[in-house]
Amino acid sequence: MRYTRELKEKAVREIKEGGRPLLEVAWELGISTTTLRNWIRAAETKAKTQGSVKKVAAALSREKYSESSQRMRLLIHALEQSPATIIVTDADGRILYANPKFAETTGYTLAEVIGKTPSLLKSGHTQPEEYRSLWKTINAGKEWRGEFHNRRKDGTLYWERASISPVFDAKGNIANFMAVKENITEFKQAEESRRCTEAQFRAVVTALAEGVLLLDAGGRIALVNAAAERMLGHAGDQMLGRRLEELNLRWLSERGESVVPSAHPVRRALEKGEAVRQEIYGVINPANQVYWLSTSAGRVRDGENGASVVLSFSDITERRNGEERLKVVGAVFDNSVEAIMITDGNNRIVSVNGAFAEITGYTLDEVVGKTPRLLSSGKHDAAFFKDMWQGLAATGRWQGQVWNRRKNGRPYLAWLSISAVRDAEGSVAQYVALFFDMGEPRA
């Protein structure tokens, strides 16, 4: 991420002049403390360089033009004290001068490099095309700017940002080249660390089963994962840089009503700063697929770009459809004219409906935990019930006429259907019995 010069200067000023803690400023601006330290070091280096230049300029302004020796001493002093590496070569690239910062950075003394070319610093990591471009530019009398990945005398690698310019003689011919170079190894390491962190973050987000979108301050999509692509019905590259309103999506409230744009979680988070947590929305994508989503949205700081919004959503379509089916089943259970009795695998009653209470006279509280034997009329022998249970075990179903007894003691004939409900392992988990009243015996 690129940060503006104004933001960097503000951050350094608040620490150096305002005395604010580094961690506090980093947290406020949404940047790492490593990045902030790099800014401070860069500002200090720049200040030192500018200070040296100002000293030379001030000294020269007090001289007469003829005082060349004094001017030369000041210039040499500035070169020697410069925080940047400075190399001067002849027109063939052989080193004539290198300042102390060169020795500090590379590990080579001036005596070791005089008469040699800067190629002794090559690491093999800079492409030959870069060097060809460099020489073509400076031999044409122009300044070249770029980066080198060089090798020190001890074999360790480092990064430099360089500016190389030709120096002309009185006849206008190139007499020398001057290179001014800044060690940017720490900056490169910080950038690499940031890239690795970002790559890891993207890998984690991509692998999530939950849909994730990152939207910038203008509501444009900056990041989208595979789960979001599937649910919203668009490929990622079709969504990047676009707003949700441009994706031909219809959003529904939990009650199934259309959501107006201002009520959408993204707009609420972006414009009002609301934190939306696990609210239920439906979305109909361009393929006319309906997904029900548990949705969250919240603002996050995004450095110099201001606030962004993270929208995340889990697919609860199956759960919601199951809930709807349960509502239908519940309505059937409650409103059926047939008595319904559900027992566990041990034949203990767990639930009955209203028709059961009307026919038998027993309420739910009176029968829960008991067995259906409380309805027994005594008109069937043991062989009858043995055949019933054998049929249930063999086929999972049984139906027939049964004489039962109401709570008031009066017998009645019922048509009974029993079904066994098995769990995933094949064991009987419940029995469901339905019966209706066929009448009482005549006197």
C-alpha positions as CSV (number, residue, x, y, z in Angstrom):
1,M,0.0,0.0,0.0
2,R,1.3,3.5,-0.9
3,Y,1.0,6.2,1.7
4,T,1.0,10.0,0.9
5,R,4.0,12.2,1.9
6,E,1.6,14.3,4.0
7,L,0.6,11.3,6.0
8,K,4.2,10.2,6.6
9,E,5.3,13.7,7.7
10,K,2.3,14.1,10.0
11,A,3.0,10.7,11.7
12,V,6.7,11.6,12.2
13,R,5.9,15.1,13.4
14,E,3.4,13.8,16.0
15,I,6.1,11.5,17.5
16,K,9.1,13.7,17.2
17,E,7.5,17.0,18.1
18,G,4.3,16.1,19.8
19,G,5.8,13.4,22.0
20,R,3.1,10.9,21.3
21,P,3.8,7.1,21.8
22,L,4.7,5.3,18.6
23,L,2.2,2.5,19.2
24,E,-0.6,5.0,19.7
25,V,0.1,6.8,16.4
26,A,0.4,3.5,14.5
27,W,-2.9,2.3,15.9
28,E,-4.6,5.6,15.0
29,L,-3.4,5.5,11.4
30,G,-4.0,1.8,10.9
31,I,-0.3,1.0,10.1
32,S,2.3,-1.3,11.6
33,T,4.9,0.0,14.0
34,T,7.6,-1.4,11.7
35,T,6.3,0.8,8.9
36,L,6.2,3.8,11.2
37,R,9.8,3.2,12.4
38,N,10.9,3.0,8.7
39,W,9.3,6.4,8.1
40,I,11.1,7.9,11.1
41,R,14.5,6.6,10.0
42,A,13.9,7.9,6.4
43,A,12.9,11.3,7.8
44,E,16.1,11.4,10.0
45,T,18.2,10.4,7.0
46,K,16.6,13.1,4.8
47,A,17.1,15.7,7.5
48,K,20.8,14.9,7.8
49,T,21.2,15.1,4.1
50,Q,19.4,18.3,3.8
51,G,21.4,19.6,6.8
52,S,24.7,18.8,5.0
53,V,23.5,20.5,1.8
54,K,22.3,23.6,3.7
55,K,25.7,23.9,5.5
56,V,27.5,23.7,2.1
57,A,25.1,26.2,0.6
58,A,25.5,28.6,3.5
59,A,29.2,28.4,3.4
60,L,29.4,28.9,-0.4
61,S,27.1,31.9,-0.1
62,R,29.6,33.6,2.1
63,E,32.5,32.9,-0.3
64,K,33.7,34.8,-3.3
65,Y,33.5,32.7,-6.5
66,S,37.3,32.7,-6.7
67,E,37.7,30.9,-3.4
68,S,37.6,27.5,-5.1
69,S,39.8,25.7,-2.6
70,Q,37.5,26.5,0.3
71,R,34.5,25.5,-1.7
72,M,36.1,22.2,-2.6
73,R,36.9,21.5,1.0
74,L,33.2,22.1,1.9
75,L,32.0,19.9,-0.9
76,I,34.3,17.1,0.1
77,H,33.2,17.4,3.7
78,A,29.6,17.1,2.7
79,L,30.4,14.0,0.6
80,E,32.3,12.4,3.5
81,Q,29.6,13.1,6.0
82,S,26.7,12.1,3.8
83,P,24.3,9.4,5.1
84,A,24.0,8.2,1.5
85,T,26.6,6.1,-0.3
86,I,28.3,8.1,-3.0
87,I,30.5,6.7,-5.7
88,V,32.4,8.6,-8.5
89,T,33.7,6.7,-11.5
90,D,35.5,7.6,-14.7
91,A,33.7,7.4,-18.1
92,D,34.4,3.6,-18.3
93,G,32.8,3.0,-14.9
94,R,36.1,2.5,-12.9
95,I,35.8,3.7,-9.3
96,L,37.7,6.9,-8.5
97,Y,36.1,7.8,-5.2
98,A,33.7,6.3,-2.7
99,N,32.7,7.9,0.6
100,P,32.8,6.3,4.1
101,K,29.2,5.3,3.9
102,F,30.1,3.1,1.0
103,A,32.6,1.2,3.2
104,E,30.1,1.0,6.0
105,T,27.4,-0.5,3.7
106,T,29.5,-2.8,1.6
107,G,32.4,-3.8,3.9
108,Y,35.0,-2.8,1.2
109,T,37.6,-0.2,1.9
110,L,38.3,2.6,-0.6
111,A,41.7,1.0,-1.4
112,E,40.1,-2.3,-2.3
113,V,37.8,-0.8,-4.9
114,I,39.8,2.0,-6.5
115,G,40.2,1.2,-10.2
116,K,37.5,-1.5,-10.1
117,T,34.0,-1.3,-11.3
118,P,30.8,-1.5,-9.1
119,S,30.2,-4.9,-10.7
120,L,32.1,-6.4,-7.7
121,L,28.9,-5.8,-5.8
122,K,26.8,-7.9,-8.1
123,S,24.7,-10.6,-6.5
124,G,23.3,-12.2,-9.6
125,H,19.8,-11.2,-8.5
126,T,19.6,-8.1,-10.7
127,Q,18.6,-9.0,-14.3
128,P,21.1,-8.2,-17.1
129,E,18.4,-6.2,-18.8
130,E,18.5,-3.7,-15.9
131,Y,22.2,-3.1,-16.4
132,R,21.8,-2.6,-20.1
133,S,19.0,-0.1,-19.5
134,L,21.2,1.7,-17.0
135,W,24.2,2.1,-19.3
136,K,22.0,3.1,-22.2
137,T,20.4,5.8,-20.1
138,I,23.5,7.3,-18.6
139,N,25.6,7.1,-21.8
140,A,22.8,9.1,-23.4
141,G,23.5,11.9,-20.9
142,K,20.4,11.2,-18.7
143,E,19.9,10.3,-15.1
144,W,19.0,6.7,-14.2
145,R,17.0,5.7,-11.1
146,G,16.4,2.2,-9.9
147,E,17.2,-0.5,-7.4
148,F,20.0,-3.0,-6.9
149,H,20.0,-6.3,-4.9
150,N,23.8,-6.3,-4.2
151,R,26.2,-8.5,-2.2
152,R,28.5,-7.2,0.5
153,K,32.1,-8.3,1.0
154,D,31.1,-10.8,3.6
155,G,28.5,-12.3,1.2
156,T,25.4,-11.0,2.8
157,L,22.8,-9.4,0.5
158,Y,21.3,-5.9,0.7
159,W,19.0,-3.6,-1.3
160,E,19.9,-0.2,-2.6
161,R,17.9,2.6,-4.3
162,A,20.3,4.4,-6.7
163,S,20.4,7.6,-8.7
164,I,23.3,7.6,-11.3
165,S,24.1,10.7,-13.3
166,P,26.7,11.6,-15.9
167,V,29.2,14.5,-15.2
168,F,30.3,16.5,-18.2
169,D,33.6,18.2,-18.9
170,A,34.1,21.7,-20.3
171,K,33.6,20.4,-23.9
172,G,30.3,18.7,-23.0
173,N,31.7,15.1,-23.0
174,I,30.9,12.6,-20.3
175,A,33.9,12.6,-18.0
176,N,32.5,10.8,-14.9
177,F,29.5,9.1,-13.4
178,M,28.2,9.8,-9.9
179,A,26.0,7.4,-8.0
180,V,24.1,8.3,-4.9
181,K,22.6,5.3,-3.2
182,E,20.4,4.6,-0.2
183,N,20.3,1.4,1.7
184,I,16.7,0.2,1.6
185,T,17.1,-3.3,3.0
186,E,14.9,-2.8,6.0
187,F,12.2,-1.2,3.9
188,K,12.4,-4.2,1.5
189,Q,12.2,-6.6,4.4
190,A,9.2,-4.8,5.8
191,E,7.5,-4.8,2.4
192,E,8.2,-8.6,2.0
193,S,6.8,-9.2,5.5
194,R,3.7,-7.2,4.6
195,R,3.3,-9.1,1.3
196,C,3.6,-12.5,3.1
197,T,1.1,-11.4,5.7
198,E,-1.3,-10.2,3.0
199,A,-0.9,-13.4,1.1
200,Q,-1.6,-15.5,4.2
201,F,-4.6,-13.3,4.9
202,R,-6.0,-13.8,1.4
203,A,-5.4,-17.6,1.6
204,V,-7.3,-17.8,4.9
205,V,-10.2,-15.7,3.6
206,T,-10.3,-17.7,0.3
207,A,-10.6,-21.0,2.3
208,L,-13.4,-19.8,4.5
209,A,-16.8,-21.4,4.0
210,E,-18.3,-18.0,5.0
211,G,-18.7,-15.5,2.2
212,V,-16.4,-12.4,2.7
213,L,-16.4,-9.1,0.8
214,L,-14.1,-6.1,1.5
215,L,-15.5,-2.8,0.2
216,D,-13.6,0.5,0.0
217,A,-14.9,3.9,1.2
218,G,-16.8,4.3,-2.0
219,G,-18.6,1.0,-1.6
220,R,-16.6,-0.7,-4.4
221,I,-15.6,-4.3,-3.9
222,A,-11.8,-4.7,-3.2
223,L,-11.7,-8.4,-2.1
224,V,-14.0,-11.3,-2.6
225,N,-13.6,-15.0,-1.7
226,A,-14.9,-18.2,-3.3
227,A,-17.8,-18.7,-1.0
228,A,-19.1,-15.2,-1.8
229,E,-18.7,-15.8,-5.5
230,R,-20.8,-19.0,-5.2
231,M,-23.6,-17.4,-3.2
232,L,-23.8,-14.1,-5.1
233,G,-23.6,-15.8,-8.5
234,H,-20.6,-13.8,-9.9
235,A,-17.0,-14.6,-10.6
236,G,-14.6,-12.6,-8.5
237,D,-13.1,-10.6,-11.4
238,Q,-16.7,-9.6,-12.3
239,M,-17.2,-8.1,-8.9
240,L,-13.9,-6.3,-8.2
241,G,-14.2,-2.5,-8.5
242,R,-18.0,-2.7,-8.6
243,R,-20.7,-1.8,-6.1
244,L,-23.2,-4.3,-4.8
245,E,-26.0,-2.4,-6.5
246,E,-24.4,-3.1,-9.8
247,L,-24.5,-6.9,-9.5
248,N,-28.2,-7.5,-10.3
249,L,-28.9,-8.9,-6.8
250,R,-32.2,-8.7,-5.0
251,W,-31.9,-8.5,-1.2
252,L,-34.8,-9.7,1.1
253,S,-35.5,-9.0,4.7
254,E,-36.0,-11.9,7.1
255,R,-39.8,-11.6,6.4
256,G,-39.1,-11.9,2.7
257,E,-39.7,-8.2,1.8
258,S,-37.4,-6.3,-0.5
259,V,-34.6,-4.4,1.2
260,V,-34.3,-0.7,0.2
261,P,-30.6,0.3,-0.5
262,S,-30.3,2.5,2.5
263,A,-31.2,-0.4,4.8
264,H,-28.6,-2.7,3.4
265,P,-25.9,-3.7,6.0
266,V,-23.1,-2.3,3.8
267,R,-24.7,1.2,3.6
268,R,-25.5,1.2,7.3
269,A,-22.0,0.3,8.2
270,L,-20.3,2.7,5.7
271,E,-22.6,5.7,6.0
272,K,-23.7,5.5,9.7
273,G,-20.9,3.5,11.3
274,E,-23.4,0.8,12.4
275,A,-22.1,-2.7,13.4
276,V,-24.4,-5.3,12.0
277,R,-24.3,-8.6,13.7
278,Q,-25.8,-11.8,12.4
279,E,-28.9,-10.3,10.9
280,I,-30.9,-12.6,8.5
281,Y,-31.2,-11.5,4.8
282,G,-32.1,-13.4,1.7
283,V,-30.4,-12.7,-1.7
284,I,-31.6,-13.7,-5.1
285,N,-28.7,-13.9,-7.5
286,P,-28.7,-13.5,-11.3
287,A,-29.2,-17.3,-11.7
288,N,-32.5,-16.9,-9.7
289,Q,-31.0,-18.9,-6.8
290,V,-32.2,-17.9,-3.4
291,Y,-29.8,-18.0,-0.5
292,W,-30.6,-17.1,3.1
293,L,-27.7,-15.6,4.9
294,S,-26.7,-14.8,8.5
295,T,-25.0,-11.4,7.7
296,S,-22.6,-9.2,9.6
297,A,-20.9,-5.9,8.5
298,G,-18.6,-3.4,10.1
299,R,-16.2,-0.6,9.3
300,V,-12.4,-1.1,9.5
301,R,-9.6,1.4,9.2
302,D,-7.7,1.3,5.9
303,G,-4.7,3.7,6.4
304,E,-4.8,6.7,4.2
305,N,-7.8,5.4,2.3
306,G,-10.1,6.0,5.2
307,A,-12.8,3.5,6.3
308,S,-13.6,0.3,4.6
309,V,-16.4,-2.2,5.2
310,V,-16.1,-6.0,5.7
311,L,-19.3,-7.9,4.8
312,S,-19.4,-11.5,5.9
313,F,-22.3,-13.9,5.5
314,S,-23.0,-17.6,6.3
315,D,-25.3,-19.8,4.2
316,I,-28.3,-20.8,6.4
317,T,-30.5,-21.7,3.5
318,E,-30.8,-25.4,4.5
319,R,-31.5,-24.4,8.1
320,R,-34.1,-21.9,7.2
321,N,-35.8,-24.3,4.8
322,G,-35.8,-26.9,7.6
323,E,-37.3,-24.4,10.0
324,E,-40.0,-23.7,7.4
325,R,-40.7,-27.4,7.0
326,L,-40.9,-27.8,10.8
327,K,-43.5,-25.0,10.9
328,V,-45.6,-26.8,8.3
329,V,-45.2,-30.1,10.2
330,G,-46.1,-28.4,13.4
331,A,-49.2,-26.9,11.9
332,V,-50.3,-30.3,10.6
333,F,-49.5,-31.9,14.0
334,D,-51.5,-29.2,15.9
335,N,-54.5,-29.1,13.6
336,S,-54.9,-32.7,12.6
337,V,-58.3,-34.3,13.3
338,E,-56.5,-37.6,14.0
339,A,-54.8,-38.2,17.3
340,I,-51.0,-38.2,17.1
341,M,-48.8,-39.8,19.7
342,I,-45.0,-39.8,19.6
343,T,-42.9,-42.1,21.8
344,D,-39.2,-42.6,22.2
345,G,-37.4,-45.8,21.3
346,N,-38.3,-47.2,24.7
347,N,-42.0,-46.6,24.0
348,R,-42.3,-43.7,26.5
349,I,-44.6,-40.9,25.3
350,V,-42.8,-37.6,24.5
351,S,-45.6,-35.7,22.7
352,V,-49.3,-35.8,21.8
353,N,-51.5,-33.4,19.8
354,G,-54.8,-31.7,20.6
355,A,-56.9,-34.4,18.9
356,F,-55.3,-37.0,21.2
357,A,-56.6,-35.0,24.2
358,E,-60.0,-34.7,22.7
359,I,-60.4,-38.4,22.0
360,T,-58.7,-39.9,25.1
361,G,-59.4,-37.2,27.7
362,Y,-55.7,-37.1,28.7
363,T,-53.6,-33.9,28.5
364,L,-50.0,-33.9,27.4
365,D,-48.8,-33.4,31.0
366,E,-50.7,-36.4,32.1
367,V,-49.1,-38.8,29.6
368,V,-45.5,-37.6,29.0
369,G,-43.1,-40.3,30.2
370,K,-45.7,-43.0,30.4
371,T,-46.3,-45.8,28.0
372,P,-49.4,-46.3,25.7
373,R,-50.6,-49.0,28.1
374,L,-52.6,-46.4,30.0
375,L,-55.0,-46.5,27.0
376,S,-55.3,-50.3,27.2
377,S,-59.0,-51.5,27.4
378,G,-58.1,-55.1,28.4
379,K,-59.9,-56.5,25.4
380,H,-56.7,-57.8,23.6
381,D,-54.6,-60.7,24.7
382,A,-50.8,-61.0,24.8
383,A,-50.8,-62.7,21.3
384,F,-52.4,-59.6,19.8
385,F,-49.6,-57.3,21.0
386,K,-46.9,-59.8,20.1
387,D,-48.1,-59.9,16.5
388,M,-48.1,-56.1,16.5
389,W,-44.5,-55.7,17.7
390,Q,-43.3,-58.5,15.3
391,G,-44.9,-56.6,12.4
392,L,-43.3,-53.3,13.5
393,A,-39.9,-55.0,13.8
394,A,-40.2,-56.7,10.4
395,T,-41.5,-53.8,8.3
396,G,-41.4,-50.7,10.5
397,R,-45.1,-50.3,10.2
398,W,-48.4,-51.7,11.6
399,Q,-52.0,-50.8,11.3
400,G,-55.3,-52.2,12.5
401,Q,-58.3,-51.9,14.8
402,V,-57.6,-51.5,18.5
403,W,-59.9,-51.3,21.5
404,N,-58.7,-48.5,23.7
405,R,-60.1,-46.9,26.9
406,R,-60.7,-43.2,27.6
407,K,-59.6,-41.4,30.8
408,N,-63.2,-41.7,32.0
409,G,-63.1,-45.5,31.6
410,R,-65.3,-45.8,28.6
411,P,-63.9,-48.1,25.8
412,Y,-63.8,-47.0,22.1
413,L,-62.7,-48.6,18.9
414,A,-59.8,-46.9,17.1
415,W,-58.1,-47.3,13.7
416,L,-54.4,-47.3,14.6
417,S,-51.3,-46.8,12.4
418,I,-47.8,-47.0,13.9
419,S,-44.5,-46.2,12.1
420,A,-41.0,-46.8,13.5
421,V,-38.5,-43.9,12.9
422,R,-34.9,-44.9,12.8
423,D,-31.7,-42.8,13.4
424,A,-28.6,-42.7,11.2
425,E,-27.3,-45.9,12.7
426,G,-30.5,-47.8,11.9
427,S,-31.7,-48.0,15.5
428,V,-35.3,-47.1,16.4
429,A,-35.4,-43.6,17.7
430,Q,-39.1,-43.0,17.9
431,Y,-42.5,-44.4,17.2
432,V,-45.3,-42.3,15.7
433,A,-48.9,-43.5,16.2
434,L,-51.9,-42.0,14.5
435,F,-55.5,-43.1,15.3
436,F,-59.0,-41.9,15.0
437,D,-62.1,-42.7,17.0
438,M,-64.4,-45.3,15.3
439,G,-67.0,-45.1,18.1
440,E,-68.0,-46.8,21.3
441,P,-69.7,-50.1,21.5
442,R,-73.5,-50.1,21.5
443,A,-75.3,-51.1,24.7
